[in-house]
């Protein structure tokens, strides 16, 4: 009931202004440092990812609305799911749509030769690939909740590696936040997994989720490797930025 009331609430003036500021700042900063195409294209990456979650939630007849933007991305708000299966299906929608957008950007690059779309394609692939790391609150963590708690622990070494190797403070803060929340949620998930009916799932459904998760992970992973080995992204990014 509380979820339904929250979903029916109209966003406050303050929240609307905050979202306008985030979008404006993103366009101004990325448009100034790189170019306007990349700035708008980056916002589309965030929106399309959340649109994937939104459409799947609607398909499942789950009340949902766009939550807005944050300095780290965008998010949707939906009512509590009845099972981990529903939650996992909604989680799949984001990386699926994000990966398809990466493909669309690559096709646009292929026909136009505009390097900005190639960089946008790589950006979309990498962001959605990272979102598949099997640690909640990332989409990967929500998907593997429908498979096994053991997989959830496999994502932490990779997160730790990314945290150590990250150069930007903003990235380190985000990764630290994900690790802290991930440890808390994974611990609770492990305790509830065998007792809570929310996590009860038949073997056939688990195999389906393993297959879908593996295909998504493999598709985005192979795409990322292809981009990395085929193009010199340091030179590409340098070529589209305003300050060489």
Secondary structure as GFF3:
##gff-version 3
##sequence-region A 1 244
A	DSSP	alpha_helix	2	8	.	.	.	ID=ss1
A	DSSP	alpha_helix	13	33	.	.	.	ID=ss2
A	DSSP	alpha_helix	36	59	.	.	.	ID=ss3
A	DSSP	beta_strand	64	70	.	.	.	ID=ss4
A	DSSP	beta_strand	73	78	.	.	.	ID=ss5
A	DSSP	alpha_helix	84	112	.	.	.	ID=ss6
A	DSSP	alpha_helix	115	130	.	.	.	ID=ss7
A	DSSP	alpha_helix	139	144	.	.	.	ID=ss8
A	DSSP	alpha_helix	149	165	.	.	.	ID=ss9
A	DSSP	alpha_helix	169	192	.	.	.	ID=ss10
A	DSSP	three_ten_helix	197	199	.	.	.	ID=ss11
A	DSSP	alpha_helix	203	230	.	.	.	ID=ss12
A	DSSP	alpha_helix	233	240	.	.	.	ID=ss13
###
